């Protein structure tokens, strides 16, 4: 009888440990998607090249402009020949730091890109216009 009770308790503990590990893996995966995965996209590279080359950004944070470690992905939609995304990241330099907000849309027919810099609660337009970087669609 004692062996059965020990076996049941062991199964209960194993079940809790497996549930914890599964939850941890799911949360870690979501964290990767929302905080780190954007670093590997053409859209992020395009925005950061505009930010680093911007005289407005260099004026506020200094040069060199260093991108932050995390990218907070607000929205991502990709399907067919169309990509839409919105994300936020930080940049810093010798004069301070700021938050970059970017919204992009590009497809075969049209494109748009909006980049803003927030410094001391002031929102400064960095770029607003057509998506100028090469995309997977050849635009």
N, C-alpha and C positions, 0 to 999 in steps of 0.2 A: 504494500500500500504506500509506503514511504517513497519507493522508487517512482511510482506513478505521479505522486504529488510533485516530486522534484522534476520529473520530465515535463509536467504541465507548466510549472513555474519557468522552466528553461525555455519552453516554446513561447510563453508570454513575453519574456524578456527579449527573445530573438525577434519576435513580431514588432516590438517597440523599437528595437535597434534598426531593423530594416525600414520601418516607416520613417524614422528620423533620417536615415541615409537617403531615402528616396526624396523626401522633402528638401533636404539640403541640396541634392543634385538638381532638382527642379529650380530652386531659388538661385543657385549658382549659374545655371544656364540662362535664366531670365536676366540676371545681373550682367552677364557677359553681353547679351543681346542689347540691352538698354544702355550700357556704359562703355563698352569697348569695341563692339563690332563695327561701328561707323568708321573707325580709323582706317579700315581696309577698303573703303569705297572710293570710286572716282569723284563722287559728289563732295565728299569731305576734302579730298585732295584739291579739288577745284576751289572750294571756298577758302581753304587755308592759303592757297597761293595768292588769291585776291587780298586776303587779310594781311599777309606778310608784305605784299607789295604796296599796300595802301599808305599814302602819306598821312591820311587822317588817323589811322591806327598808330602809326609810328609817332605822330605828334602827341598822342595821349598816353601811350604806354612806353614809348622809347624804342630804340633799336639795339639789338635784334628782338623781334617779336617771337616769343616762345609759346607754342600751343599748350593748353592744359592736358592733363593725363586722361580726364574723363570726358566723354561726349554723351550728353543726355539726349537720347533719341525721343522726340515727341511724336513723330509720325513717319511712317514709311509705307509706300505703296508702289509696287512694281508689277507690271503685267503687260504682256504684249510688247509694244514698242513705246512704253511710257513709264516714267519714274517720277514720283512725287515724294518729297521728304521735307522734314523740318527737324532741326536739332539745335542744341545750345552747347557751347563749350567756353572755356576761359582762355584768355591769352594774358601774358605778362611780359614785362620788359623792365628796364632799369628805372623808369619813371612811375611804374605802378602796374595795375592790372585792370582788366575789363572782361565783360561777358559778351561773346559773339553769338548772335542769333541768326540763323540762316533758314530760308525757305526756298526750295527749288522745285521746278517742274520742267521736264523736257520730254519731248516725243518727236516723232518724225515731222509733225506739222508745226509745232510751236514750242517755245521755251520761255522760261522766266526765272529770274534769280533775285532774291532780296537778301542783303546782308546788313545787319545793324550791329553797332557796338554800344554797349551800355557801360558807362563810366560814371560813378558817383550818382546813380539814379537818373542820369541824363542819357537819352537814347539818341545816338548819332548815326545817320545813314552812311554806310560805307559804299554800297553798290546797289543799284536797282536797275534792272534791265534784262536783256536777253542772257540766257545761259551760254557763256562764251567758251567753255571748255569742251574738248572732244568727248563725246559720249560713245556708248556702245552702238548707237544708231547712226554714227557717222556725222552727226551735227556738230 
